[in-house]
Amino acid sequence: MKHKLKMTVRELYARLLFHTGLHAVVNAVMPRRLTILAGHCVSPSPSSEHLPAEMKIDVAKLESILGWFKSRYSMCTVGEGVTELAKSNGKSLVALSMDDGYRDNHRVMQPMLQKLGIGATVFLEARALDERRVNWSHKFFWILTKVSIADFIHRYGELCKDERTYHVANQYVTEGRDDPVYQFKRLLKYETDPHDRDRVIDLVFAELGGDETKLADLLYVTWDEARAMQAAGIELGGHTISHAILSKLSPDEQAREIGGGRDALVKQLGREIPTFAYPWGRRWDFDEHSEAAALRAGFKTAVTMHAGTNRPDTKPTRLHRLAIDENAKLHLLVAEACGGFALAAKFGLKLSE
Ligand SMILES: [Zn+2]
């Protein structure tokens, strides 16, 4: 109930700021900030078709959000934004970032950005480009284009060594719980042995005729396309080799994932790569070893998936971002970007997500 009340107040406050024009007043009085939007895929596109709504945003919707900000804020890449924020004066900054390196970023988003005349940052999962391999979550979503979630869980249970995962997942379906796809994915992500999960998903993927190279070609840009994005003003950043949950790895393994991903980018793109995004990006997905490894690898900044905006004193390895997807609401993004939620927090009202 408390949460529901908070969400209602948050919604009303954001609408008030947005529709009365008060956001401009707040933006003028609040200290300058960098807002980083975070998305994955742009639709309509073949690469985003079978992915869930929280992983994609319609290109026209994204264009209207960026267009709104462009006329009022300084648009930048993540790297430019951090550098610019350290300077004393100027408008507040807004950067668009997209994770993983989906092909639609090049084919659909890049022309839209060029039309608007703005850049963005795309974080690349190096193995997908180097070896045309996809991480387990993409095989998971692909499998669900072939069989129902109930059938998938049933087959998973027959093949896996971890009976608990099967039983919990099966309950989601038999008890008719909300969003069993999300719940099963969460279970596979955090609560099962990753080697067993990968083995079973590989088996089911193969049984259903899955072709990993073909799926990688559908989903991810090639290095040539990455270079084309770079030439069009898109900054490319690191996102590890294989999109592993860093906090589950040893410090050495983390260093290999983060540093190896950066080496691949430097080799292929031949430029300074200042920015990094933690895979999955929640605070339990990375730890202090990940932060240290990112800096040691040569990254200057690292972005998370924790909501909020950034000020010059925000820790450079814990930059905040605002997720954008099909359900993104401009008034909520604006309330964050103008400093509206930061202002409310000064009065003890925590409205940021
Ligand atoms: Zn990612």
Residues whose N, C-alpha, C, O or C-beta is under 5 A from the ligand:
A	BS01	ZN	D99 D100 P279 W280
